[in-house]
Amino acid sequence: MNFDIDKNGYYGRFGGAYIPEILQKNFEYLQENYLKIMNEKDFQKEFHALLKDYVGRPSPLYEAKRLSEAVGAKVYLKREDLNHTGSHKITNCIGQILMAKRMGKTRILAETGAGQHGVATATVCALMNMDCTVYMGETDVKRQHLNVEKMKMLGAKVIPVMSGNRTLKDATNEAFRDWCNHPADTFYIIGSVVGAHPYPDMVARFQSIISQEIKAQLQAHEGRDYPDYLVACVGGGSNAAGTFFHYLNDERVKLVEAEAAGLGVDSGESAATIHLGTEGVLHGSRTLLMQTEDGQVIEPYSISAGLDYPGIGPMHANLAKSGRAEAIAITDDEALQAAFELTRLEGIIPAIESAHAVAALRKLSFSPHDIVVLTVSGRGDKDMPTYLEKFK
């Protein structure tokens, strides 16, 4: 079975482009040209120069010896938290803003939950001298105050969203509405592998630098370019898509996705889309989403502002439903405990999103010779108020 996207923008039966008519031209242009633009020699030169000299790539692959001893396998951490702005998000934002420039766009839109994508978007807009508007649910504005202030300092206009649960889904809704009103001059930098084709594939390709680096780094460390396990957290799923990309069709590698169970999968306060979701259309693509029998979206919950999304990227919906990836639901408490464990064992304070992936290690059965690569998608600076509140 092939797990790559097909020519129509589908991963198996998931994906596609279900879009309003007013955005048809924007999407048609992107669909026809995104691969051509990405493969242009000048684009690749500028993109990789910025990744090296501005972002600080390649991010390290670090052997976490004390964590390895604790879980009974050799664990490497892919340190995306060490990128400029503190997460993997900056890589995709640089790629997309270079795309926007080549399309002649002058205004950038973004949505954000945990704020990492918003900060990364505001950063590249400052770098490229482009107007930037970021939508963020009011709930997330309050719990991610530091990132909000960073975005403002970088020159972005941050608009709190008051509808729905006032989190990531609602911010995405408002960003799409804005784009519908300004299709000519605006480019929407989507932060994850969600939305209508070609966004899931475009974001995955920009983030695929993660797995490209893992292959080279593992070869140097272990004399082989593949691990036994790849572990990453999944909300929309961009860091996981980048981590898995070059291993999607390599059956030697087990893919593990940690999603947010909130207060428990069956608690009614959860964001475990793979466990609870059914097929439907959300934000332009057919995927798995948490919804009622009559198709109304169920509001998600997670302590993590970046994982409380009621859907999931179509790549991940296909990986889960086909059995290619194993989805593990992690509760708030499990994620918090894992964050403190990683901090005490390795001196690394992870983002709460990344802590969900760390917690998944305790739910897997390893042999001592297994090689595990876990992507630390972001650093925990932004989550210190939450950590301090929970562990006073």
KAMO-V479933 format. One record per residue. N is the residue number from 0. PHI is phi in whole degrees, 0 to 359 (999 if undefined). PSI is psi in whole degrees, 0 to 359 (* if undefined). OMEGA is omega as a letter, one per 30 degrees, with the letter a starting at -180 (none if undefined). Layout:
n,phi,psi,omega
N,PHI,PSI,OMEGA
N,PHI,PSI,OMEGA
//
This chain:
n,phi,psi,omega
0,999,137,l
1,262,129,a
2,257,8,l
3,282,165,l
4,288,148,l
5,265,178,a
6,293,343,l
7,263,3,l
8,87,27,a
9,242,143,l
10,256,102,a
11,62,238,l
12,261,6,a
13,253,143,l
14,126,221,l
15,85,187,a
16,222,99,l
17,253,94,a
18,229,155,l
19,291,151,a
20,301,326,a
21,295,338,l
22,260,5,a
23,304,315,a
24,296,318,l
25,301,314,a
26,288,322,l
27,298,318,l
28,297,314,l
29,298,314,a
30,301,322,a
31,279,337,a
32,237,348,a
33,297,320,l
34,290,323,l
35,298,313,a
36,296,314,a
37,299,330,a
38,269,356,l
39,297,140,a
40,301,317,a
41,293,323,l
42,296,311,a
43,298,321,a
44,296,313,a
45,293,317,a
46,300,309,a
47,287,332,l
48,295,318,l
49,292,321,l
50,300,320,a
51,284,308,a
52,268,340,a
53,252,315,a
54,278,324,a
55,97,24,l
56,281,155,g
57,285,144,l
58,286,146,a
59,295,151,l
60,250,109,a
61,251,127,l
62,282,112,a
63,270,90,a
64,291,320,a
65,288,322,l
66,295,321,l
67,301,314,l
68,298,323,a
69,290,326,a
70,256,352,l
71,81,33,l
72,205,168,l
73,274,112,a
74,252,125,l
75,254,140,l
76,254,123,l
77,275,112,a
78,272,67,l
79,292,342,l
80,294,343,a
81,270,358,l
82,293,155,l
83,306,135,a
84,79,355,l
85,93,13,l
86,198,181,l
87,287,344,a
88,301,327,a
89,300,327,a
90,299,310,l
91,295,321,a
92,295,321,l
93,297,315,l
94,301,314,a
95,288,325,l
96,288,329,l
97,294,323,l
98,297,315,a
99,299,318,l
100,299,318,a
101,289,342,l
102,268,359,l
103,79,18,l
104,280,149,a
105,240,353,a
106,228,137,a
107,244,136,l
108,246,149,l
109,207,159,l
110,245,158,l
111,206,150,l
112,249,287,l
113,290,347,l
114,94,347,a
115,293,319,l
116,291,323,l
117,298,316,l
118,296,317,l
119,296,319,l
120,294,314,l
121,299,325,l
122,296,311,a
123,289,331,l
124,292,321,l
125,297,317,l
126,299,319,a
127,261,3,l
128,57,53,l
129,236,146,l
130,297,139,a
131,224,127,l
132,235,128,a
133,239,127,l
134,263,136,a
135,212,130,l
136,301,143,a
137,302,323,l
138,302,317,a
139,286,328,l
140,302,319,a
141,289,317,a
142,273,352,l
143,235,48,a
144,302,319,a
145,300,315,l
146,293,326,l
147,299,314,a
148,293,326,l
149,297,315,l
150,301,317,l
151,295,317,l
152,299,326,l
153,282,354,l
154,102,5,a
155,278,150,l
156,268,116,a
157,259,120,a
158,250,112,l
159,291,137,a
160,257,127,a
161,257,358,a
162,272,162,l
163,59,224,l
164,273,359,l
165,61,40,l
166,230,208,a
167,297,316,l
168,303,316,a
169,289,324,l
170,296,320,l
171,295,318,l
172,304,313,a
173,292,323,l
174,297,320,l
175,296,320,l
176,298,317,l
177,300,314,a
178,298,321,l
179,298,331,a
180,274,345,a
181,222,57,a
182,287,336,a
183,285,314,a
184,254,358,a
185,250,139,l
186,243,131,l
187,263,112,l
188,273,97,l
189,284,137,a
190,271,352,a
191,221,184,a
192,272,50,a
193,238,178,l
194,89,182,a
195,284,152,l
196,303,133,g
197,258,12,a
198,304,312,a
199,303,319,a
200,286,320,a
201,297,313,l
202,296,317,l
203,299,320,a
204,293,318,l
205,297,319,a
206,282,349,a
207,295,350,l
208,302,333,l
209,298,307,a
210,288,331,l
211,298,316,l
212,292,321,l
213,302,317,a
214,300,313,a
215,291,320,a
216,289,321,l
217,295,322,l
218,301,318,l
219,290,321,a
220,281,319,a
221,241,352,a
222,76,13,l
223,213,152,a
224,257,18,l
225,221,146,l
226,266,176,l
227,275,327,l
228,226,141,l
229,242,130,a
230,233,132,l
231,207,153,l
232,280,156,a
233,224,122,l
234,246,273,l
235,283,318,l
236,114,28,a
237,286,320,a
238,290,325,l
239,293,320,l
240,299,318,l
241,293,323,l
242,292,322,a
243,274,339,a
244,312,307,a
245,277,4,l
246,241,5,a
247,307,319,a
248,256,16,l
249,259,98,a
250,290,352,l
251,290,340,a
252,256,124,l
253,274,130,a
254,258,128,a
255,235,127,a
256,245,125,l
257,259,116,l
258,248,166,a
259,273,114,l
260,274,352,a
261,62,238,l
262,273,2,a
263,137,143,a
264,305,320,a
265,259,18,a
266,276,344,a
267,84,355,l
268,234,79,a
269,210,162,l
270,230,29,a
271,277,76,a
272,298,319,a
273,296,322,a
274,284,324,a
275,252,346,a
276,279,156,l
277,233,165,a
278,291,138,l
279,187,185,a
280,248,127,l
281,220,127,l
282,51,38,l
283,99,358,l
284,223,153,l
285,277,125,a
286,204,192,l
287,268,134,l
288,214,155,l
289,279,115,a
290,210,159,l
291,281,175,l
292,299,331,l
293,263,16,l
294,87,11,l
295,277,132,a
296,295,132,l
297,274,129,a
298,295,128,l
299,277,165,l
300,218,137,l
301,202,150,l
302,296,339,a
303,271,119,a
304,293,339,a
305,269,351,a
306,246,355,a
307,272,67,l
308,242,135,a
309,281,355,l
310,238,196,l
311,203,154,l
312,301,144,a
313,300,330,l
314,303,314,a
315,286,327,l
316,300,318,l
317,291,317,l
318,299,320,a
319,288,312,a
320,291,332,l
321,278,346,a
322,87,2,a
323,293,325,l
324,243,148,l
325,259,127,l
326,260,129,l
327,241,125,a
328,271,127,a
329,242,127,l
330,282,166,l
331,307,311,a
332,297,320,l
333,296,320,l
334,294,317,l
335,296,317,l
336,297,321,l
337,293,323,l
338,298,316,l
339,289,327,l
340,295,313,l
341,298,320,a
342,298,315,a
343,284,328,a
344,278,323,a
345,236,357,a
346,69,29,a
347,237,118,l
348,266,109,a
349,272,159,l
350,299,153,l
351,301,325,l
352,302,309,a
353,296,329,l
354,298,332,l
355,298,321,l
356,293,320,l
357,299,319,a
358,297,330,a
359,296,335,l
360,302,325,a
361,285,351,a
362,252,9,l
363,246,152,l
364,254,113,a
365,252,157,l
366,262,157,a
367,300,338,a
368,267,358,a
369,292,139,l
370,255,123,a
371,242,132,l
372,245,121,l
373,244,128,a
374,272,118,l
375,274,96,a
376,288,336,a
377,200,163,a
378,264,161,a
379,270,8,a
380,308,314,a
381,294,338,a
382,258,6,a
383,302,319,l
384,300,322,l
385,292,316,l
386,299,316,a
387,293,323,l
388,295,321,a
389,280,335,a
390,230,53,l
391,294,*,none
//
